[in-house]
Amino acid sequence: MKNSEFIEVESNVHLHIRDWGKGKTIVFIPGWPLSHEMYEYQFTHLVKQGYRCVGISLRGFGKSSAPWGDYNYDVFTDDIKKVLETLDLKEITLAGHSMGGAISLHYLARHKHARVARLALFGAAAPCFTKRSGFPYGLETAAVDEFIAACITDRPKLVDSFGKIFFHRENTVSPKMAEWFYSMGMEASPQATLACLKALQDADLRDALVKVSVPTTIFHSKHDQICPYHLGQALASGIKGATLVPFEKSGHGLFFEEQDKFNTELAKFVG
């Protein structure tokens, strides 16, 4: 199973994995509603720089199994732990974008840093994706309610609308690149897509920040329309010793829009 493209995390549930290269290991967790394919331009660059890149498509997304059942941060972090154990990965950099960043943060709190030496958060939907008492940042709860309603009535329209605010400007990426991101989003299970919107809306990871005791870097764009820059600042102030790396020329898709800076800064952090 160790070199398989699919790893069984529970009976009849297999996660789609990409495992390329040798060297210090970076494990990439995708954001909603994408798969590990979103990190194509990290894998093609960083493997050549001497890193081992492992991508995990979460259950319900990409080519991973999409069983009927729960889709929440506990389930996802338990799945990630199983993958790390199966591949016997140690001293990894756990790297997550958007919801994947929130899940990565939750992993450290839930599994006490098991096998993780560093944490990298990219446009993370944390500590809270939505505004609440004592946390005036993030999206309005009503905005996520609209996403949820659209998911139930017209999921293609939801994924298309999300794509239009994903990058700094609609024309930042080629029409074919936008199509590719759309098709990746539509590959996700409808149940997982919906359940994760509710998880994003409800999750409050403020208590998790003080539990992080590994070196942490936070990449966040000042023009992010999905996870506003204030979230990156809140993470940087809440995680002891964390470094905030601002991105000036991208939106939520900083890993693609500023890929040279992104890849250089990530390699520098991993060492």
C-alpha positions in Angstrom: 0.0 0.0 0.0 3.0 2.3 0.6 3.4 3.3 -3.0 -0.2 3.2 -3.9 -2.1 6.2 -5.3 -4.9 5.3 -2.9 -4.7 4.7 0.8 -7.4 3.0 2.8 -8.3 5.0 5.9 -11.3 2.9 6.9 -13.1 -0.1 5.4 -13.9 0.8 1.7 -12.8 4.4 2.1 -9.7 5.3 0.1 -8.0 8.7 -0.2 -6.3 9.7 -3.4 -2.6 10.5 -2.8 0.1 12.1 -4.8 3.6 11.2 -3.5 6.5 12.7 -5.5 10.2 13.2 -4.9 12.6 12.6 -2.0 13.9 14.8 0.8 12.2 16.9 3.4 8.5 16.1 3.3 5.7 18.7 2.7 2.2 17.3 3.1 -0.4 19.4 1.3 -4.0 19.6 2.4 -6.4 21.3 -0.2 -9.0 23.9 0.4 -12.8 23.5 -0.2 -14.0 22.2 -2.7 -10.7 21.3 -4.4 -8.4 18.3 -4.5 -4.6 17.9 -4.2 -4.4 18.7 -7.9 -4.7 22.4 -6.9 -1.0 22.2 -5.9 0.2 21.2 -9.3 2.7 24.1 -9.6 4.1 23.4 -6.1 4.7 19.7 -6.9 6.3 20.4 -10.3 8.6 23.1 -8.8 9.5 21.8 -5.3 10.2 18.2 -6.2 13.0 19.5 -8.5 14.4 21.5 -5.5 14.9 18.3 -3.5 11.6 18.1 -1.5 9.2 15.2 -1.2 5.7 16.5 -1.9 2.7 14.5 -0.7 -0.8 15.6 -1.6 -4.0 14.3 0.1 -7.4 14.7 -1.4 -9.8 14.7 1.5 -12.7 12.2 1.5 -15.5 13.5 -0.6 -13.2 15.5 -2.8 -11.2 14.8 -6.0 -10.8 11.1 -6.7 -11.0 10.1 -3.1 -13.9 8.0 -1.9 -17.1 9.8 -1.1 -19.0 7.6 1.4 -22.3 8.7 2.9 -21.5 9.8 6.4 -19.8 12.6 8.4 -17.6 15.3 6.8 -16.1 17.4 9.5 -12.7 18.4 10.9 -12.4 15.5 13.3 -13.0 13.0 10.4 -10.5 14.7 8.1 -7.7 15.0 10.7 -8.1 11.3 11.6 -7.9 10.4 7.9 -4.7 12.5 7.6 -3.2 10.8 10.6 -3.9 7.4 9.0 -2.1 8.5 5.8 0.9 9.8 7.6 1.1 6.5 9.5 0.6 4.3 6.4 3.4 6.2 4.6 5.4 6.3 7.8 6.1 10.1 7.3 7.9 11.9 10.1 9.0 15.4 10.8 6.8 16.7 8.0 5.7 20.2 7.2 1.9 20.1 7.3 0.7 22.7 4.7 -3.0 23.6 4.3 -4.9 26.1 2.1 -8.2 27.7 3.2 -10.3 25.0 4.9 -7.3 22.8 4.6 -5.4 25.3 6.7 -8.2 25.1 9.4 -8.0 21.3 9.2 -4.2 21.4 9.6 -4.5 23.6 12.6 -7.1 21.3 14.1 -4.8 18.3 13.4 -2.1 19.7 15.6 -4.6 20.4 18.4 -6.4 17.0 18.1 -3.4 14.8 17.5 -0.8 16.6 19.5 1.6 17.4 16.7 1.9 13.7 15.7 4.6 13.4 13.0 4.5 17.2 12.3 7.6 19.4 12.7 6.3 22.5 11.0 3.0 24.1 10.1 2.3 26.2 7.0 -1.0 28.0 6.5 -2.1 29.5 3.2 -5.1 31.8 3.1 -6.4 29.7 6.0 -10.1 29.7 7.0 -9.0 30.0 10.7 -9.3 30.7 13.5 -12.9 31.4 12.5 -14.2 31.6 8.9 -17.2 33.7 10.0 -17.7 36.6 12.4 -18.9 35.9 15.9 -18.8 37.3 19.4 -15.3 38.5 20.2 -14.1 37.9 16.6 -15.2 40.6 14.2 -13.3 39.3 11.2 -14.1 36.8 8.5 -17.3 36.5 6.4 -20.8 37.3 7.6 -22.7 34.1 8.6 -25.4 35.2 6.1 -22.9 35.0 3.3 -22.2 31.4 4.1 -26.0 30.8 4.4 -26.2 31.9 0.7 -23.5 29.5 -0.3 -25.4 26.7 1.5 -28.6 27.6 -0.2 -26.9 27.7 -3.6 -25.2 24.3 -2.9 -28.7 22.7 -2.3 -30.3 24.3 -5.4 -27.6 24.9 -8.0 -24.2 23.6 -7.1 -22.6 24.4 -10.5 -23.6 28.0 -10.0 -22.1 28.0 -6.5 -18.8 26.6 -7.7 -18.7 29.1 -10.6 -19.5 32.1 -8.3 -16.8 30.9 -5.9 -14.3 30.7 -8.7 -15.0 34.4 -9.6 -13.9 35.6 -6.2 -11.1 33.0 -5.8 -8.4 35.0 -7.6 -7.5 38.7 -7.3 -9.5 39.5 -10.4 -11.5 37.4 -12.7 -9.1 37.9 -15.5 -6.0 37.1 -13.4 -6.0 33.5 -14.7 -6.7 32.2 -18.2 -10.2 31.1 -19.1 -8.9 27.5 -19.3 -7.3 27.7 -15.9 -10.6 29.0 -14.5 -12.3 26.1 -16.2 -9.9 23.6 -14.6 -10.6 25.0 -11.1 -14.3 24.8 -11.8 -14.1 21.1 -13.0 -12.0 20.3 -9.9 -14.7 21.8 -7.7 -17.5 20.0 -9.5 -15.6 16.7 -9.0 -16.4 16.9 -5.2 -19.3 15.0 -3.6 -22.4 17.1 -3.2 -22.8 15.9 0.4 -19.2 16.7 1.2 -19.4 20.1 -0.4 -22.5 21.0 1.6 -21.3 19.5 4.9 -18.0 21.4 4.7 -19.8 24.7 4.2 -21.5 24.1 7.5 -18.3 23.0 9.2 -16.6 26.2 7.9 -19.5 28.3 9.2 -19.5 26.8 12.7 -15.8 26.0 13.4 -14.1 28.1 16.1 -10.4 27.2 16.4 -9.3 30.0 18.7 -8.5 27.5 21.4 -6.3 25.6 19.1 -3.9 28.5 18.5 -2.2 28.2 21.9 -1.7 24.4 21.3 0.7 25.0 18.4 4.3 24.6 19.4 6.0 24.0 16.1 7.5 26.7 13.8 4.6 28.2 11.8 4.4 30.3 8.7 1.3 32.1 7.5 0.9 33.1 3.9 -2.0 35.5 3.4 -3.0 37.8 0.6 -4.1 41.4 1.4 -6.7 41.1 -1.4 -8.3 37.7 -0.3 -12.0 38.1 -0.7 -12.8 34.7 0.9 -10.6 34.6 3.9 -9.8 38.3 4.6 -6.3 39.3 5.6 -7.4 39.9 9.2 -7.6 36.1 9.6 -3.9 35.8 8.8 -3.1 38.5 11.3 -5.2 36.8 14.0 -3.4 33.5 13.4 0.0 35.3 13.5 -0.8 37.0 16.8 -2.4 33.8 18.3 0.3 31.3 17.5 3.5 31.7 19.4 6.4 32.7 17.2 4.4 32.5 14.0 5.6 34.5 11.0 3.1 36.2 8.7 4.2 36.5 5.0 2.0 39.1 3.2 1.1 38.6 -0.4 0.3 41.8 -2.4 -0.6 40.7 -5.9 -3.0 37.8 -5.4 -6.4 36.8 -3.9 -7.3 33.5 -2.3 -5.4 31.7 -5.0 -2.0 33.0 -3.9 -0.4 29.6 -4.5 -1.1 30.0 -8.2 -1.2 33.8 -8.7 2.1 34.4 -7.0 3.6 30.9 -7.4 7.2 32.0 -7.6 7.1 33.9 -4.3 4.9 31.2 -2.8 7.3 28.4 -3.7 10.4 30.3 -2.8 9.0 31.3 0.7 7.8 27.8 1.3 11.1 26.2 0.5 12.9 28.8 2.7 10.6 27.9 5.6 11.0 24.1 5.2 14.8 24.6 4.9 
